[in-house]
Amino acid sequence: MSERMSGKVALVTGAASGLGQAITARFLHEGAAVLAFDQDSAGLERGAAAWGAGERLLLAVGDVRRRDEVEAAVGAAVARWGRIDVLANVAGIAREDHFLAIDPEEWQRLIDVNLTGIFNVAQLVARQMAQQGDGCIINMASKNGIVAEVRYAHYNASKAGVILLTKSMALELAEHGVRANAVAPGYIQTPMAAAIDPPEFQAFYRERLIPLGRLGAVDDVAGAFVFLASDDARFITGHTLVIDGGQTAGDGRLLRSYPPPAGLEGT
């Protein structure tokens, strides 16, 4: 176990699977105490068995859309450890729909979870942090909040909202000693991504769209959360850290997809 986050208390939403699970595991490995929050109670129990963190782990079952359930989780963390130093605001959902076919109920569901849910948790935790006079909030955005992806208008809109919400939070919470940043992953191999995309689509991303030539791993994102929560990032707030293998650095064309100029065939 590392000691980088020793003595810190983190609240992680979406902790039962995917990125949230990896982020929870990483904070525990780095020495933090963690309240793991998710609506999937069975997933939380499986995680707890794997993490083996003992008294440094507290589980809370709830939905980020329900402020009363979030408030109860915040209260539980404070009752156990007296404070919350870090919020990893991870819970989110995605689906694929053509813009013309988006059901208004599905639009609302994505906004409610991905944007309003982020707001609910961030505001309630920020109130606790403001009382403490310090804290760090890290919201889960996406590269889809920076550049649009077809068939994801609802998801794109929700994640763009998270980025500007984070900037607004950074401005208004600074006077309370609270930092707010966002993380914007690109294509990361998670159960949610696997449920949406067939293997050939993942291969297309890897071979044609991502300059580094691979899909992201959950640990790539978990490490970024720990960095932003650490003292190494103490002068960083209002920032969106993109973790996409270089995908948004250009216009989608990769050098390896083009024939080499004459005379450079062997380079």
Buried (B, 14 or more C-beta within 10 A) or exposed (E): EEEBBEEBBBBBBBBBBBBBBBBBBBBBBBBBBBBBBBBBEEBBEBBBEEBEBEEBBBBBBBBBBEBEBBBBBBEBBBEBBEBBBBBBBBBBBBBEBEEEEBEEEBBEBBBBBBBBBBBBBBEBBBEBBBEBEEBBBBBBBBBBBBBEEEBBBBBBBBBBBBBEBBBEBBEEBEEBEBBBBBBBBBBBBBEBBEEBBEEEEBEEBBEEBBEEEEBBEBBBBBBBBBBBBBEEBEEBBBBBBBBBBBBBEEEEEBEEEEEEEEEEEEE
